[in-house]
Amino acid sequence: MRIVLVGPPGAGKGTQAAFLAKKLSIPHISTGDLFRANISQGTELGKRAKSYMDAGNLVPDEVTIGMAKDRMEQEDAANGFLLDGFPRNVGQAEALDGILKEWGVRLDAVLDLEVPEDEVVKRIAGRRICRNDSSHVFQRDDDKEETVRKRLEVYHTETEPIIDFYRAQDLVKTIPALGKVNEVTERALAALEG
């Protein structure tokens, strides 16, 4: 199966991706992992990504697409994959469609993890798990409520439009992502079978 996992920050994409990939025996391809691997291995794409990141800029789509394509071409992804964090916008979704068409395959489904916005803010802004050297608990800057709301705004303008893009291809399966992790996983698996 070839699956794209989408949803707002804090929807549990990483957690669900790991469980679903294991159950479906396909690799979980995470954008974050791709960036870390390419940068640590010093690949050409990794060097390009790092130069943008070091300058505080977004990595251009062509670099992200290149990393994703390289990873999807690896042997363990021959029979499918679960993409998490890619595509992030309609341009990347169109590029992914082009790559898959070139390979003579297509996506099987786009799983949209649906979580109410207030729950997202509560989940992320409620994470106070970081400790400094003197064991004081503090909140990471990217978990503060105003930052979470900004991340949600970016999600709504950049990423959410891919749901309509894929809905037009009849690929979207919306999964209520509230509840226990295993319940959400079961809903996702049922949606894939249905």
N, C-alpha and C positions, 0 to 999 in steps of 0.2 A: 504494500500500500504506500501511496505517496500522499502525505498529509501536511497541511499547513495549520499551525495552531496560532490563533489570534485572541486578543483580549486585552483589557486595560492593564496598566501596571498593578500588581497586587492581586491579580485574578488567580494566581497559582499556576501559571503556564509552565514554569520550570519543573515544578513538582509533578504536574499531570504529564508533561512530556516524558519525564523519566519513567513513570509507571506505564504509560501507553506504549512507548518504544519497546520496553521490556516484554510486555504482554504480546505485542505484535511482531516481535523479533526483527525490528528495524532500527537503524541508528537514529539517535536523537541528535539533530544538528542545530546547535544553538549559536546565534550570532556572536554572543559574548565569548564562547569557547573558540569560535573561528578566529576572532580578533586576537585573543590571547595566544593561541597556537601559532598563528602566522607571525606575530610580533616576536614571540620567544624563539621561534625557529629562524628568524631573520629572513623570511621569504621576501621577494620583491614587493608583493602586495602588503606584507606586514610592515615593511619599511615605509611604504607610501602611507599606510593607515596611521602609523606612529607619528609621522611628520605632521599630519593634520591634527591628530589628537594632542600632541605636544603643544601645538599652537592654539589649542582650545577650540578648534573648528570641528564641524561634523565631517565624517569620512564620506567622500563622494560615493554616489550609488555605484559607479562603475567598479570601484575597489571592492565594495561589499559584494556585489554581484559576482565578481571574479573569484573571491574567496568561497562563496557559496557553490559556484559551479565546480571549482576544483574539488571541494569536499563531496559533492554529489556524484562526481565521477569516480570516486574511490570504490574499490571492489565490494565493501560491505554494504554499500548503498545501491547495488545493482538491482535488487528486488524491492526497493522502496526506502523511505526515510520519513522522518517527522521533523519538519522545519519549525523552529521556535525563534522568533525575532526577525525572520526573513520570510517573505518580503515585508518591508516596513512601510512602503508607500506604493501607490499605483504604478509608478515608473518601474519599481523593482518587480511588482507582480507581472507587468507586461513582459519584462525581461525573462522572468522565470517561465512564463508561458512559452516564450520563444525558444528557450533552451530545451524545454520538455518536448516541444513540437519537433525540434531538430533531432531529438533522440527517438521520436516516434512513440512517446508515452504522454500521459496527462495526469493531472492530480486526481485523486480519488475523492478527497473531501477537504473542506476547510472547516475546522472546529472553532467556533466562536464561543469562548468562555465568557459568559455574561454575569456580571457582578454589579449591583447598584453602586453608583458613585460614592455615596456616603459610606458604604461598606469598604470600598477601596481605601478611602481616606482613613477610616478607622483601623483597617488592617496595617497599612504602611506607617501612618503617623503613630500608631501604637507600638511599633517595634522600637524598643529601647534596649537593644541587646549588646551594644558596644561598650567596652570598658577601656578606660585609659590605664596607664601604669600604676596608678594608686587605687585601682579597682573601683573608681567612681563610674556609675552607669551614666551614659550620656546618649543623646540621640544623634544619629548620623545626619549631616546636613541634608542629604537627599531624601531623608524620611520625615522632614519637618512638614507640617500641614501645607504651608504656602508653596513649598517645593513640589509636594505631591499634587496639588491642584494645578501647578504649571505643567507637570509631567502628563497629567490627564488632558490638559488643553492641547498639548502637542499630540497626544494619542488621537484625540478627536479630529484634529485638523489633518494630521499626516497619515495615520495608520487606519483609522476607522473607514475611510473611503474604500479600502481594499475589500471590505465586507460586501459593499454594493457591487464592486467589480466582479467578485466571485459569485455573488448571488445571481447576477445576470447569466452565469454559466451553470447555475443550479448546483453549486458545490457546497454551499454553506449549511452547516448543521449547528444550530445554536444550542449550547449546553448551559443550563443553570448551574453556576459554579459556587453556589452556597451549599454548605453542609460539610460532612466529613470527606476527607480526601478520597477514600475508597468509594463513597457514594458518587462523587463527581466522576471518578474513573469509570465506574459501571455505567453511568449515563452516557459518557463519551463512547464506550465500546458498543453500547446498545444502538446509539445513533449511527455508528459506522456500519453496523450490521443491517440497519433498517433502510 
